[in-house]
Amino acid sequence: MRKLSVLTVLLALFFLAVPQQADAQTSIEVGPRLGIDLGDLEEFFIGADGRITSDALPVVINPAFDYYFVSSGVDGVDVSAFTIDINALYEFGIDNQAFTPYAGGGLGIVRFSSSTEAVDTPFGGFGGVSASTTDVGLNLVGGAKFEAGNLQPFAQAKINVGGDFTLFNLMGGLLFSF
């Protein structure tokens, strides 16, 4: 929990240090994404991606949510996993019409939980058991956004390190401009 508090304070200081402009333009893009984890979970996921761009910031703020389709492989045992990310992406100023590469980093929160059903046996019953863990790590992100009008496909890789889970995600998605 101490890691989360320190990172929250650092993020707040970052936003306070950026000079505010009265006429700063802000744009928002959101859309779905899907991919596969090649790290500890080794499962497919579906999620949502957001991009907040402002003239006042040198980076793009990138919040995201992913739900992983995990399976325990054991009858009566349910597992679930999801991640919440907040990243800062730097778009490289490569002057071409096809795509915009980017790289960045941020904070990744991984929530993993499991539960078992209650079991009745001839010798008595056993109550269900549940357990969960929340893990905070650092994200490293790299990818490219492709230019296609109001719809912008993207492809990226993300690694989450520094916690109990190591995730290496390959994903793609589609952003809609507002």
Number of C-alpha atoms within 10 A of each C-alpha: 8 7 9 14 10 11 15 13 10 12 14 11 11 11 11 10 8 11 9 12 11 7 8 10 10 11 12 15 18 20 18 18 21 20 20 20 20 15 14 11 19 15 17 18 21 18 19 18 20 20 21 17 18 16 14 15 17 13 18 21 20 20 19 20 19 21 18 22 16 17 15 11 9 8 9 13 15 16 19 16 21 19 19 17 21 19 22 22 24 17 18 11 9 10 8 8 9 10 17 17 18 20 19 19 20 20 21 26 20 21 17 18 14 16 15 16 14 11 11 10 7 5 6 7 10 11 10 12 11 13 10 12 11 16 16 23 21 20 22 19 21 17 21 19 20 18 15 11 9 11 14 18 20 19 18 18 18 19 20 24 17 12 15 13 19 18 22 21 23 17 20 20 20 19 22 16 14 8
